[in-house]
Amino acid sequence: MMFADGELRGRLPEWQRDAPRLLTQFRCDLAAAPEDPAMLELIDELRKVSADFRRWWETRGRTSIVKESRRYSTPSPFAWISTTKR
């Protein structure tokens, strides 16, 4: 997950804008299985390794899930753009 991997975070040039939306999607996934031990373990691990995750997890901000483009930086000379429904 991008919260735990600085190299992956670096591929999202707009990390501060995109990360809260990724976390909102993660919360939606968690809502489907709120007692799933693997999900709860992942949350505990991300709290330990990511200050951004800790801060945004605790604030429980209201970020909408919308269809939009997200730009990624890649090692190649070509940028990769993903359009997703979030």
C-alpha positions in Angstrom: 0.0 0.0 0.0 1.2 3.5 -0.9 1.1 4.7 2.7 3.9 2.2 3.7 6.1 2.6 0.6 7.9 5.9 -0.1 8.8 4.8 -3.6 5.1 4.2 -4.5 4.1 7.5 -2.8 6.7 9.2 -5.0 4.8 8.0 -8.0 1.8 10.1 -7.1 2.8 13.6 -7.7 -0.4 14.9 -6.1 0.0 12.7 -3.0 -1.5 15.2 -0.5 -4.6 15.5 -2.7 -5.0 11.8 -3.7 -4.0 10.0 -0.4 -7.2 11.0 1.6 -9.3 9.8 -1.3 -7.4 6.5 -1.3 -8.0 6.2 2.4 -11.7 6.9 1.9 -11.8 4.0 -0.6 -10.0 1.8 2.0 -12.6 2.7 4.6 -15.4 1.6 2.2 -13.6 -1.7 1.7 -13.3 -2.1 5.5 -17.0 -1.4 5.9 -17.8 -4.6 4.0 -15.9 -6.7 6.6 -15.2 -4.5 9.7 -14.0 -7.4 11.8 -11.7 -9.0 9.2 -8.5 -9.8 11.1 -6.3 -9.2 8.1 -7.8 -5.7 7.5 -7.4 -4.8 11.2 -3.8 -6.0 11.2 -3.1 -3.9 8.1 -4.6 -0.8 9.9 -2.3 -1.5 12.9 0.7 -1.9 10.7 0.0 1.3 8.7 -0.5 3.3 11.9 3.0 2.2 12.9 4.8 3.0 9.6 2.9 6.0 8.2 2.4 9.4 9.9 0.1 10.4 7.0 -2.1 7.3 7.5 -2.2 7.9 11.3 -3.2 11.5 10.9 -5.9 10.9 8.2 -7.2 7.8 9.9 -7.7 9.6 13.2 -9.4 12.6 11.6 -11.9 10.5 9.7 -12.3 13.3 7.2 -15.1 13.4 4.7 -13.6 12.9 1.3 -15.9 12.0 -1.6 -15.4 9.1 -3.9 -15.6 10.4 -7.5 -14.6 9.4 -11.0 -11.4 11.3 -11.9 -8.0 10.9 -13.3 -5.0 10.3 -11.2 -1.5 10.9 -12.5 1.4 8.5 -11.7 5.1 9.0 -12.2 6.8 6.0 -13.7 10.4 5.1 -14.3 9.7 5.3 -18.1 9.5 8.6 -19.9 5.8 8.2 -20.2 3.4 9.2 -17.5 0.6 6.8 -16.6 -2.9 8.2 -16.1 -5.6 6.1 -14.5 -9.2 7.1 -14.6 -11.1 5.3 -11.8 -14.4 5.5 -10.2 -13.8 6.1 -6.5 
